[in-house]
């Protein structure tokens, strides 16, 4: 199986759902997220507690200015 490396531009409703689906599938690695309007701590909160799909069953945190999901570090840009 080949894993695809992908980036997410904007982390609103669609962006964080795409990221969640990527982690649940195991076939896509999200390597970076770019969003100039949302800070890292709010990204963590939005991802962990989605208003439609419920709580993410895994670890989600901000560490060293990176978004860490289940131990996978994602580089954050705010361009």
GILINBEL-V301188 format. One record per run of one state. SS is the DSSP state (alpha for helix, beta for strand, coil for the rest). FROM is the first residue (numbers start at 1). TO is the last residue. If there is no record, write none. Layout:
SS|FROM|TO ; SS|FROM|TO
//
This chain:
coil|1|3 ; beta|4|9 ; coil|10|12 ; alpha|13|25 ; coil|26|27 ; beta|28|34 ; coil|35|39 ; alpha|40|48 ; beta|49|50 ; coil|51|53 ; beta|54|55 ; coil|56|59 ; beta|60|63 ; coil|64|65 ; beta|66|69 ; coil|70|71 ; beta|72|77 ; coil|78|79
//
